[in-house]
């Protein structure tokens, strides 16, 4: 009792793609043997396909690992760059803070010098003779300026340097 699908195929009939060997329907083989032989052939094709698929999966896995490695390297490089930029930013902020402090000190010194200049100009306008000029500068202007800076050594030395030189009178 043979089924109609297992009958003998003509020799010129094409085989299914990927099938390793032609159907074996020899006259001496039973239909069970033929069926087993065909199953073996199908199993070989399945094994070959599984191997090819495994190779493909391994290749994809290698590519994914390489991509992961590249992305990790890129991330680490960006992290190093970020760290460098943050350090640079901190350095710049410190420098900016120092420059603001220096600017503020210069502004205060400028204001001090402007006040001093105004006082000297007023003293010049009020004084008519050089002797009265010397007296007014030594007594009126300089004592008013010195207490403003609370005895700051550096600023007081600047004031002393800018005082007009008075030659002591010598009696013979």
Secondary structure, DSSP 8 states (H G I E B T S, - for coil): ---GGGS---TTS---TT-SS-----TTS-HHHHHHHHHHHHHHHHHHHHHHHHHHHHHHHHHHHHHHHHHHHHHHHHHHHHHHHHHHHHHHHHHHHHHHHHHHHHHHHHHHHHHHHHHHHHHHHH--SHHHHHHHIIIIIHHHHHGGGTT-HHHHHHHHHHS---------
